[in-house]
């Protein structure tokens, strides 16, 4: 059964509750700045663990001292669903630095 996409009003409301996350079309993303490349790798691994438990996996870009995390729901036609926002909240709960 496909996951239901959120309405524009629902997306706006959920996004307003997240710090540092931005919407780009059917995705939300956030870039985290870290102290070192290795800290970024560790953070990406922690994200992967949290998201695997939720069965909702982000796209991630690991660069020098930064990690960009993006969520969309492919089962909903690459639109935003509650799962995207719930996963973003779980990533933020890891306690890593906020994006600039």
C-alpha positions as a Markdown table, in Angstrom:
| # | Residue | x | y | z |
|---|---|---|---|---|
| 1 | Unk | 0.0 | 0.0 | 0.0 |
| 2 | Unk | 1.5 | 3.4 | -1.0 |
| 3 | Unk | 2.2 | 6.0 | 1.7 |
| 4 | Unk | 0.1 | 9.1 | 1.5 |
| 5 | Unk | 1.8 | 12.4 | 0.7 |
| 6 | Unk | 1.2 | 15.3 | 3.0 |
| 7 | Unk | -0.8 | 18.3 | 1.9 |
| 8 | Unk | 1.0 | 21.6 | 1.5 |
| 9 | Unk | -0.4 | 22.9 | 4.8 |
| 10 | Unk | 0.8 | 19.7 | 6.6 |
| 11 | Unk | 4.3 | 20.1 | 5.0 |
| 12 | Unk | 4.5 | 23.7 | 6.0 |
| 13 | Unk | 3.4 | 22.9 | 9.6 |
| 14 | Unk | 5.9 | 20.0 | 10.0 |
| 15 | Unk | 8.8 | 22.0 | 8.5 |
| 16 | Unk | 8.2 | 24.9 | 10.8 |
| 17 | Unk | 8.9 | 22.6 | 13.7 |
| 18 | Unk | 12.3 | 21.5 | 12.4 |
| 19 | Unk | 15.4 | 23.6 | 12.9 |
| 20 | Unk | 17.7 | 24.0 | 9.9 |
| 21 | Unk | 15.8 | 21.7 | 7.5 |
| 22 | Unk | 14.8 | 23.2 | 4.1 |
| 23 | Unk | 12.4 | 22.0 | 1.5 |
| 24 | Unk | 13.3 | 21.6 | -2.1 |
| 25 | Unk | 10.4 | 20.2 | -4.1 |
| 26 | Unk | 9.6 | 16.8 | -2.7 |
| 27 | Unk | 12.5 | 16.6 | -0.4 |
| 28 | Unk | 13.7 | 18.0 | 2.9 |
| 29 | Unk | 17.3 | 18.4 | 3.7 |
| 30 | Unk | 19.8 | 19.7 | 6.2 |
| 31 | Unk | 23.6 | 20.1 | 6.2 |
| 32 | Unk | 25.4 | 19.3 | 9.4 |
| 33 | Unk | 28.9 | 20.7 | 10.0 |
| 34 | Unk | 31.2 | 18.6 | 12.1 |
| 35 | Unk | 34.7 | 18.9 | 13.6 |
| 36 | Unk | 36.4 | 16.4 | 11.3 |
| 37 | Unk | 35.8 | 14.1 | 8.3 |
| 38 | Unk | 35.9 | 11.1 | 10.6 |
| 39 | Unk | 33.2 | 12.7 | 12.8 |
| 40 | Unk | 31.1 | 13.0 | 9.7 |
| 41 | Unk | 31.5 | 9.4 | 8.9 |
| 42 | Unk | 30.5 | 8.4 | 12.4 |
| 43 | Unk | 27.5 | 10.7 | 12.2 |
| 44 | Unk | 26.4 | 9.2 | 8.8 |
| 45 | Unk | 26.7 | 5.7 | 10.4 |
| 46 | Unk | 24.5 | 6.8 | 13.3 |
| 47 | Unk | 21.9 | 8.2 | 10.9 |
| 48 | Unk | 22.0 | 5.0 | 9.0 |
| 49 | Unk | 21.4 | 3.0 | 12.1 |
| 50 | Unk | 18.5 | 5.2 | 13.3 |
| 51 | Unk | 16.9 | 5.2 | 9.8 |
| 52 | Unk | 17.3 | 1.5 | 9.3 |
| 53 | Unk | 15.3 | 0.9 | 12.4 |
| 54 | Unk | 12.6 | 3.1 | 10.9 |
| 55 | Unk | 12.8 | 1.4 | 7.5 |
| 56 | Unk | 13.1 | 4.9 | 6.0 |
| 57 | Unk | 16.4 | 5.7 | 4.4 |
| 58 | Unk | 17.9 | 9.1 | 3.5 |
| 59 | Unk | 20.2 | 10.1 | 0.7 |
| 60 | Unk | 23.4 | 11.4 | 2.3 |
| 61 | Unk | 26.4 | 13.3 | 1.0 |
| 62 | Unk | 29.5 | 13.0 | 3.2 |
| 63 | Unk | 32.0 | 15.8 | 2.5 |
| 64 | Unk | 34.9 | 17.3 | 4.4 |
| 65 | Unk | 33.5 | 18.2 | 7.8 |
| 66 | Unk | 29.9 | 18.1 | 6.7 |
| 67 | Unk | 27.1 | 15.7 | 6.1 |
| 68 | Unk | 24.0 | 16.6 | 4.1 |
| 69 | Unk | 20.9 | 14.5 | 4.8 |
| 70 | Unk | 17.8 | 14.4 | 2.5 |
| 71 | Unk | 14.5 | 12.7 | 2.8 |
| 72 | Unk | 11.7 | 11.9 | 0.4 |
| 73 | Unk | 9.3 | 9.0 | 0.2 |
| 74 | Unk | 9.7 | 7.1 | -3.1 |
| 75 | Unk | 6.5 | 5.0 | -2.4 |
| 76 | Unk | 4.5 | 8.3 | -2.5 |
| 77 | Unk | 5.9 | 9.3 | -5.8 |
| 78 | Unk | 8.9 | 11.1 | -4.3 |
| 79 | Unk | 6.7 | 13.4 | -2.3 |
| 80 | Unk | 6.9 | 14.3 | 1.4 |
| 81 | Unk | 5.1 | 12.1 | 4.0 |
| 82 | Unk | 5.0 | 11.9 | 7.8 |
| 83 | Unk | 7.8 | 9.4 | 7.6 |
| 84 | Unk | 10.2 | 12.0 | 6.2 |
| 85 | Unk | 9.5 | 14.4 | 9.0 |
| 86 | Unk | 9.6 | 11.7 | 11.7 |
| 87 | Unk | 13.0 | 10.5 | 10.4 |
| 88 | Unk | 14.3 | 14.1 | 10.3 |
| 89 | Unk | 13.2 | 14.5 | 14.0 |
| 90 | Unk | 15.0 | 11.3 | 14.8 |
| 91 | Unk | 18.2 | 12.5 | 13.1 |
| 92 | Unk | 18.0 | 15.8 | 15.1 |
| 93 | Unk | 17.6 | 13.8 | 18.3 |
| 94 | Unk | 21.0 | 12.3 | 17.8 |
| 95 | Unk | 22.3 | 15.6 | 19.2 |
| 96 | Unk | 24.8 | 16.6 | 16.5 |
| 97 | Unk | 25.6 | 20.2 | 15.7 |
| 98 | Unk | 22.9 | 22.3 | 14.0 |
| 99 | Unk | 23.4 | 23.4 | 10.4 |
| 100 | Unk | 24.7 | 26.8 | 9.7 |
